[in-house]
Amino acid sequence: TFVTLPRSSALLSRLSLPEAAKNDLQQVLEFESDRLLPLSRDEIYYDTIVRESGGKLDVMVVSVPRRVVAEVLSALEMANVGARSVAISPAAVFDFVRYTAKDDDEHVVTLVEDGGSVEFDYVARGTLVASHLVRGDEVASAPQISRLVSQESMAAGGAPGAVRIYAWRAPGGEVA
């Protein structure tokens, strides 16, 4: 069983580093962890997504409280279900897009509505470049979605008109 936690259960932080830090990335992250992470390292699980861009490393630090993961795993254990992995939804979307992409230059946006919030994830050239949790009313119309896609597309060096957009909703939710 693969478990995917909602974006709202995680904190995504960004860090920009010189490319020279690539070999010492783990040490740099340990040094920066107090500033980047909302809890102490023994209270969270964290991982990184690293992208090289223009002589710099763009690092996305993904953290989830251990308590949240323990609650989910405990509920699964009570149902006699074992988890093989735990991810947050932007990482799961990223993996799916990388697996299904037709070419390396593809730009994809996913909108996932759940309980009044919408998760907006942007994957470009095989890298998760943006993940936002926004209010449903911020992406309630096509022009609002188009504006957000255009902003992220321009930042990622893409053409807004070439971005594929997918939208899902939680069972019983409203379409985003």
C-alpha positions in Angstrom: 0.0 0.0 0.0 1.3 3.4 -0.9 0.0 6.2 1.3 -0.3 9.7 0.1 -0.9 12.5 2.7 -2.6 15.7 1.7 -0.5 18.8 1.0 -2.0 20.5 4.0 -0.2 18.0 6.3 3.2 19.2 5.1 5.3 22.3 5.0 7.3 23.0 1.9 10.3 25.3 2.3 12.6 26.6 -0.4 16.3 27.2 -0.2 18.6 28.6 -2.9 22.3 27.6 -2.7 25.4 27.9 -4.8 26.0 24.9 -7.0 29.3 24.3 -5.0 27.1 23.2 -2.1 26.0 20.1 -4.0 28.6 17.8 -2.4 27.8 19.1 1.1 24.1 19.4 0.7 23.2 17.2 3.8 25.5 19.3 6.0 24.1 22.5 4.7 20.5 21.3 5.3 21.4 20.2 8.9 22.8 23.7 9.5 19.7 25.4 8.0 17.2 23.0 9.5 16.3 25.2 12.5 15.4 28.0 10.1 13.6 25.9 7.5 11.7 23.4 9.6 8.7 24.2 11.8 9.6 21.6 14.5 12.8 20.0 15.7 14.3 17.3 13.5 13.4 14.5 15.8 9.7 15.6 15.5 9.5 15.5 11.7 10.3 13.5 8.7 11.8 15.5 5.9 13.2 15.1 2.4 14.4 17.3 -0.4 13.8 17.8 -4.1 16.9 19.4 -5.7 17.0 21.2 -9.0 20.0 22.7 -10.7 19.3 26.0 -12.3 21.7 28.6 -13.7 24.7 27.8 -11.4 22.5 27.4 -8.3 20.7 24.6 -6.5 17.0 25.2 -5.9 16.1 23.0 -2.9 12.6 22.2 -1.9 12.5 20.9 1.7 9.4 18.8 2.4 8.6 18.2 6.1 5.8 16.3 7.8 5.3 15.9 11.6 6.1 12.4 12.7 2.8 12.5 14.7 0.8 12.8 11.5 2.6 9.9 9.9 2.2 7.8 13.1 -1.5 8.4 13.2 -2.0 7.3 9.6 0.2 4.2 10.0 -1.5 3.3 13.2 -5.0 3.4 11.6 -3.7 1.3 8.7 -2.2 -1.2 11.1 -5.5 -1.5 13.0 -7.0 -2.5 9.6 -4.2 -5.0 9.0 -2.8 -2.9 6.1 1.0 -2.4 5.8 2.4 0.7 4.1 5.2 0.4 1.7 5.8 4.1 1.5 4.4 7.5 2.6 4.5 10.6 0.5 2.7 13.9 0.3 0.5 14.6 -2.7 2.8 17.0 -4.5 5.5 14.3 -4.5 3.0 11.6 -5.6 1.8 13.9 -8.5 5.4 14.6 -9.4 6.2 10.9 -9.6 3.1 10.2 -11.7 3.9 13.0 -14.1 7.5 11.9 -14.5 6.3 8.3 -15.1 3.7 9.3 -17.7 5.5 12.3 -19.4 5.9 11.9 -23.2 9.0 14.1 -23.2 11.4 15.7 -20.8 10.2 19.3 -21.6 6.6 18.8 -20.6 4.9 21.3 -18.3 2.0 20.0 -16.2 -0.3 21.6 -13.6 -2.5 19.6 -11.2 -5.3 21.1 -9.2 -6.6 18.9 -6.4 -9.6 20.2 -4.5 -10.3 18.9 -1.0 -12.4 20.6 1.7 -12.4 24.2 0.4 -8.6 24.3 -0.4 -7.0 23.5 -3.7 -3.5 22.1 -4.0 -1.8 23.6 -7.1 1.3 21.7 -8.2 3.5 22.6 -11.2 5.9 20.1 -12.8 8.2 21.3 -15.5 11.0 19.4 -17.3 10.7 16.5 -14.8 10.9 18.7 -11.7 8.4 19.8 -9.2 8.9 23.6 -9.4 5.9 24.9 -7.4 3.4 23.6 -4.9 0.8 25.9 -3.4 -2.2 25.3 -1.1 -4.7 28.0 -2.1 -8.3 28.8 -1.1 -10.9 27.4 -3.5 -12.1 30.9 -4.3 -8.7 31.9 -5.6 -9.0 29.3 -8.5 -12.8 29.2 -8.9 -12.8 30.5 -12.5 -10.9 29.8 -15.7 -9.3 33.3 -15.7 -8.0 32.8 -12.2 -6.5 29.5 -13.0 -5.0 30.9 -16.2 -3.4 33.8 -14.3 -1.8 31.4 -11.7 -0.6 29.0 -14.4 0.8 31.9 -16.4 2.8 33.2 -13.4 4.3 29.9 -12.6 4.9 29.1 -16.3 6.8 32.3 -16.8 8.9 31.6 -13.7 9.7 28.1 -14.9 10.6 29.3 -18.4 7.6 27.7 -20.2 4.8 28.9 -22.4 1.5 29.2 -20.6 -0.5 27.9 -23.5 1.5 24.7 -23.7 0.9 23.7 -20.0 -1.3 20.6 -19.5 -3.8 21.2 -16.7 -5.5 18.4 -14.7 -8.1 18.8 -11.9 -9.5 16.4 -9.4 -11.7 16.7 -6.4 -12.2 14.7 -3.2 -15.3 12.5 -3.1 -18.3 14.7 -2.2 -16.3 17.9 -2.9 -17.0 20.7 -5.4 -15.1 20.9 -8.7 -12.2 23.4 -8.5 
